[in-house]
Amino acid sequence: MMLIKKLFNSQRGAMFGLDARITLAILSGLSVVGGYSLVQKIGPARYAALAKDLRSVEGAIAQLQTDLRVWIFQATEDGEEFNALLFPASGSDNYVLSRFQSRWLGPYLNMESDQHKDFGTFSLIEKKADHTSDCDFTDPCFIWLQLTGVDVDYMPEVNKIIDERNGAINEATPESSGVFHYNTGTGTIYYKTLKRRG
């Protein structure tokens, strides 16, 4: 015990001994490397989480479509198509038209509103395969899931996961081809889900 007291009493200053300084340098270096490694892993995990969110909503849209037995846009109030995944109505506002509410078996998503937890607002739009052209009877029409307020850095990375199969293929125009489209100017992403039949 006396030996330990002598050892500590003989040391001076905030850092004592060369061994302590070397240990501190090693730990500092490891924390920098560990921090960098953590940052490298967080990004891909967040991109994958957004891709998973889009796929979850796609499944919910398919289930709502199956239950309603009519095209979603014919059974819901204009502009309330996404909310119809959550509730048939809210107060005096109907999301699902009253004649179709008995077919509604949701909620289809575990969300409280159309707000994404990290980004902006979800909505469903009815467009052709390019996500911008209005539907008519000459070309197929799709339900596009739209999400606003998305960080521009996410867009090409989520596209790699969804359309480029984690980098297995390379799209020539990733912003407007495949099932995942995006607009960096508006911070909006589009995900093609169901095709209208007939």
Secondary structure by P-SEA (a helix, b strand, c coil): caaaaaaaaacccccccaaaaaaaaaaaaaaaaaaaaaaaaaaaaaaaaaaaaaaaaaaaaaaaaaaacccccccccccaaaaaacccccccccccccccccccccccccccccccccbbbbbcccccccccccccccbbbbbbbbbccccccaaaaaaaaccccccccccccccccccbbbbccccbbbbbcccccc
